[in-house]
Amino acid sequence: MRKPLVAGNWKMNGTSASNALLLGKILAQKNTFISAEVAIFPSAVYLQQVQMALQGSGLSWGTQNLSQFRQGAYTGEISAAMLKDFGCKYVLIGHSERRCLYAELDLDQNVLDNIVAEKYEMALSEGVTPILCIGETPEEHATGQTEEVVARLLDILINKNGAKALAQTVLAYEPVWAIGTGKSASPEWAQEVHSFMRERLAKHDPATAESIQILYGGSVKGDNAAPLFSMPDIDGGLVGGASLDAVEFVKICQAACS
Ligand code: PEP
């Protein structure tokens, strides 16, 4: 039985004051979503604030990215050891906004997938659970390449570390065309892709395929979360915009419990 997980990606939003308010409202409702796991991903500068607020609450926290390098002259980067130092349980890796908006833009997809794989290894080496984001662009979607895109990264990870290593990982199917657009994938479409991912993994390691949590991300809101999460292979959500609104986010966490 897989425990549902709801991850709130705050992206580059928040102030100390607004974070405190938002966290207070979420924590006030935590008894209404006790059967789901909930994790918050603030901007890294607010990591300690979030750690202080959530410590002992049962909720978890993490960052939106990490370096593929262990330490040293990498200005502006955050190491896996630093995440561990701040009690992070999870880290987001390979989010499409990293892939599309930063240096990663010029890189070949395979190079990019390999960097994601290096970050994944780094997180695991410090005992931080990677939430690996995978999803097709609008162009890839329109040309029917979804399975190819999803399989490419899964295969790189399996070939590098073996399928068993994925047992310490969470996967997030995040179609790029659905992120921040207000246009979520239908529950049926998302289920089909999640089931494809699980089957691909099952060919290598059926036990890991059965136990791994696969989240859906892309315009999840309070009113579409329940039908998405009711699908057999959808184990919760990676939530961007709606995680900044306490009422919406709590509704999503509650939907993961039903
Ligand atoms: C995300 O940032 O991972 C995301 C899914 O964003 P949104 O929920 O706003 O589409």
Residues whose N, C-alpha, C, O or C-beta is under 5 A from the ligand:
A	BS01	PEP	N9 A178 I179 G180 T181 G217 G218 S219 V220 L238 V239 G240 G241 A242
